[in-house]
């Protein structure tokens, strides 16, 4: 976690190649374990790029770590709490 020395999140994936296009990390708005991280950023290890921590119901607190990486081209359902989420484009 950027700016939080002793805080981190673990995101498991079966498709590490999609990390190149990750634009956010999602946490569930009802998951108290991570609510303090909303609005913060994490470092995307492969690209050395900061990406935001967002709230989304897509993250299931009872599945895995409860944290989901967001790759816009591979995720077709983003619930958009509070409005439309616009993700940056990378080439």
Steps between C-alpha positions, in 0.01 A plus 500: 500500500644832402538729800421225752826335602359194681184445295466285190245300302539163335333446165504148360459441130509210258578741217809703593545611138197727538680699772652710221156655445382527860357843579368454855458265795142452622380439854143439608335799672368264770842347578627673815847343461587735216275806526788715627675438167227650280642797312859395560730356233700182463812437297450271200815288527557413134458854373617705800181703462257625765140385466204602721307293752131526411175371649300245304256221581692280254754435776361212705621520862454124535701400193878491521640812661193707411709727276454500121732645240317703236600446140237685290537284191442180698232610749165577342304583816605793717213608724609866500404613850432871489518527122709404201858393558741615231819300489820633345618347174852370464677413178 
